[in-house]
Amino acid sequence: MNRSVLISGCSGGGKSTLLAELGRRGYRIVEEPGRRIVKQEIEGVGAALPWANMEAFARRAIEMAIADHAAIARQPGRAFFDRGLIDAAAALQHLTGEPILERLSAAYPYDRRVFLTPPWPEIYVSDPERRHGFDEAVAEYDRLAAIYPMLGYEVIILPKMPVADRADFVLDHLSQEAN
C-alpha cells in the first residue's frame, strides 16, 4: 500500500490549511512545490515564476516533486502532499503538449485515493504567491478532476467544512483500507 497521499484541487480551496491541521496531528506533510518555488524565486532572480515563465516554473515544480516523492518514500508511515508531481506534470503537459503525465505518474505513484478541494469562492484569496484569479483556479481544478481518474486514481471531493472536520474526513477515508 502506498502511504503518500495527495491533497490536490482548486487553488484557494483550503489545501494548505488542511495540511497544516494534519501536521498538527503528527503526520508528515510536504508543502506545495509551487509555493516553495515562488518564495525562492521572489528572494532570488525570479526567472521561474508562474506569471513570468510558466514552463520554467512547471519544470522546476516537477523536479521538486520528484525529490519530495523520493525523500518521503524512504521514510516509514503516511505522508500528505500539498499538490505534487501529477499537478506539476499536468500543468506542463497542458502548457506545452509534452506527453509526460502518464510516464511520470507511473514512475512516482501516490496512494490510489486523491483528495480534491473543490472551488470555494467564499474562502478564495489571492496573495503574493497566488496571483491568478478564481476563474483560472476553477479551470485548473476542472483539468485535475478529469486527469486523476484517467490515471487510475479514486477522486474523493472534500466537503466544504471546518478544517478539523476536513482532516477527520480524510483520515476516516484512509482508515478504510479496503483496496
ABEGO torsion letter per residue (X at the ends): XBABBBBBEBBGAGAAAAAAAAAAAGBBBBBBAAAAAAAAAAABAGAABAAABAAAAAAAAAAAAAAAAAAAAABBEBBBBBEEAAAAAAAAAAAAGBBAAAAAAAABBBBABBBBBBBBAAABBBBAABABBAAAAAAAAAAAAAAAAAAGBBBBBBBBBBAAAAAAAAAAAAABABX
